[in-house]
Amino acid sequence: SPGEGVVPSVVVGDGLVFTCSGFGQETILAVRLGGRGDVTQTHIAWQTTDDVPHVPSMLYVSPRLYSVTESGIAKCFQAATGEVLWRHRLAGKYSASPVYADGKIYFLSEKGKATVIEEGPPFKILAENELGETCCASPAISQGHLFLRTEKALYCIGQ
């Protein structure tokens, strides 16, 4: 049925659960924790049907929520209210989820372009790097290192 095709993972923060559902009735939904049974009328904090990701998961970095659609529409929301703090088109197509480390948010396109922005408003690009390889997996971060899996290789970037 419409709205049941869910690929992105659920994200939790600010006492809210954030979900993306798509394919027919695309919605980003923020639901307050603590309910029982059908909480549709009592616990939905906010929702939007604009720029809903179908594949990349959203990213919560208190007090903000980030998303990127498959077509490269990146957004920053005030997580508690759903207010859009900025909206920006990134070049390329996206399957990878954005990740956060050391005050920076990393977006990785399917063509291997990494766009690094400063966390929070305003939208500010800190770096753009081209891997030149197909990338569909989300970056991983561990012990100060950024891991990027491409179609042909695994890169570790760090000291």
C-alpha positions as CSV (number, residue, x, y, z in Angstrom):
1,S,0.0,0.0,0.0
2,P,1.1,3.6,-0.4
3,G,3.8,4.9,2.0
4,E,5.0,1.5,3.1
5,G,8.2,1.4,1.1
6,V,10.7,2.3,3.8
7,V,14.5,2.1,3.2
8,P,15.9,4.8,5.4
9,S,16.7,3.9,9.1
10,V,14.7,5.5,11.9
11,V,16.6,8.4,13.7
12,V,16.0,9.4,17.3
13,G,16.8,12.6,19.1
14,D,15.2,15.5,21.2
15,G,12.6,13.0,22.5
16,L,11.4,12.4,19.0
17,V,11.6,9.6,16.5
18,F,12.1,10.7,12.9
19,T,11.1,8.5,10.0
20,C,11.0,8.8,6.2
21,S,8.4,6.8,4.3
22,G,7.9,7.0,0.6
23,F,6.6,5.8,-2.7
24,G,3.1,7.1,-3.0
25,Q,2.7,9.1,0.2
26,E,6.1,10.5,0.9
27,T,6.4,11.9,4.4
28,I,9.1,12.9,6.9
29,L,7.4,12.3,10.3
30,A,8.5,13.4,13.8
31,V,6.8,11.5,16.5
32,R,7.1,12.1,20.3
33,L,8.3,9.2,22.3
34,G,6.2,7.7,25.2
35,G,3.0,6.9,23.5
36,R,1.1,3.6,23.4
37,G,-1.2,2.2,20.8
38,D,-2.3,4.4,17.9
39,V,-0.6,7.8,18.6
40,T,-1.5,9.4,15.3
41,Q,-3.7,12.0,16.9
42,T,-1.6,12.6,20.0
43,H,2.1,12.3,19.4
44,I,3.0,13.6,15.9
45,A,5.2,16.7,16.5
46,W,5.5,17.7,12.9
47,Q,5.5,16.2,9.4
48,T,6.4,17.3,5.9
49,T,5.9,15.9,2.4
50,D,8.6,18.1,0.8
51,D,12.0,16.7,-0.3
52,V,11.5,13.2,1.4
53,P,14.5,10.8,1.0
54,H,13.6,7.3,-0.2
55,V,17.0,5.8,0.3
56,P,19.5,7.9,2.4
57,S,18.8,7.9,6.1
58,M,18.5,11.2,7.9
59,L,21.1,12.4,10.4
60,Y,20.4,13.9,13.8
61,V,23.0,16.2,15.4
62,S,21.4,18.0,18.4
63,P,19.4,20.1,17.9
64,R,19.2,19.7,14.2
65,L,18.1,17.0,11.6
66,Y,19.7,16.7,8.2
67,S,18.5,14.9,5.1
68,V,19.5,14.4,1.4
69,T,17.2,13.1,-1.3
70,E,18.3,10.8,-4.1
71,S,18.4,13.9,-6.4
72,G,20.7,15.9,-4.1
73,I,18.3,18.2,-2.2
74,A,20.0,18.6,1.2
75,K,18.1,20.1,4.1
76,C,18.7,21.2,7.7
77,F,15.7,21.2,10.0
78,Q,15.2,22.4,13.6
79,A,14.5,18.9,14.9
80,A,12.0,19.9,17.5
81,T,9.8,22.0,15.2
82,G,10.5,20.9,11.6
83,E,11.5,24.5,10.7
84,V,13.7,24.4,7.6
85,L,16.9,26.2,8.5
86,W,18.4,25.8,5.0
87,R,17.8,23.9,1.7
88,H,20.5,23.4,-0.9
89,R,20.9,21.4,-4.0
90,L,24.1,19.2,-4.1
91,A,25.4,18.0,-7.5
92,G,24.7,14.4,-8.3
93,K,22.6,11.5,-7.1
94,Y,22.7,10.1,-3.6
95,S,22.2,6.7,-2.0
96,A,24.6,7.1,0.9
97,S,23.4,8.6,4.2
98,P,25.0,11.8,5.5
99,V,27.4,11.3,8.5
100,Y,28.7,13.6,11.2
101,A,32.2,13.9,12.7
102,D,34.2,16.7,14.3
103,G,31.7,19.5,13.6
104,K,31.3,18.5,10.0
105,I,28.6,16.8,7.9
106,Y,29.7,14.6,5.0
107,F,27.6,13.9,1.9
108,L,28.8,11.4,-0.6
109,S,27.3,11.2,-4.1
110,E,27.0,8.1,-6.2
111,K,29.7,9.4,-8.6
112,G,32.1,9.7,-5.6
113,K,31.9,13.4,-4.9
114,A,32.3,14.1,-1.1
115,T,30.8,17.4,0.0
116,V,31.8,18.5,3.5
117,I,29.8,21.2,5.2
118,E,29.9,22.9,8.6
119,E,27.3,21.6,11.0
120,G,24.4,24.0,11.6
121,P,23.2,27.1,9.9
122,P,24.1,28.8,7.7
123,F,24.9,26.3,4.9
124,K,28.6,26.5,4.4
125,I,30.7,24.2,2.2
126,L,34.1,23.5,3.8
127,A,35.5,21.1,1.1
128,E,34.5,19.1,-2.0
129,N,36.6,16.1,-3.1
130,E,36.2,13.8,-6.1
131,L,37.0,10.1,-5.6
132,G,36.2,9.4,-9.3
133,E,34.6,6.0,-8.4
134,T,31.0,4.9,-7.9
135,C,29.9,5.1,-4.3
136,C,26.6,3.9,-2.9
137,A,27.5,2.9,0.7
138,S,27.3,5.4,3.5
139,P,30.7,6.6,4.9
140,A,31.7,5.2,8.2
141,I,33.7,6.9,11.0
142,S,35.9,5.3,13.6
143,Q,38.7,6.6,15.9
144,G,39.3,9.7,13.9
145,H,39.2,8.0,10.5
146,L,36.7,8.3,7.6
147,F,36.1,5.1,5.7
148,L,34.7,5.3,2.1
149,R,33.7,2.2,0.2
150,T,33.5,2.5,-3.5
151,E,32.7,0.1,-6.3
152,K,36.4,-1.0,-6.4
153,A,38.1,0.0,-3.1
154,L,37.9,0.8,0.5
155,Y,39.5,4.1,1.5
156,C,40.6,5.1,5.0
157,I,41.2,8.9,5.4
158,G,42.9,10.2,8.5
159,Q,46.1,10.8,10.3
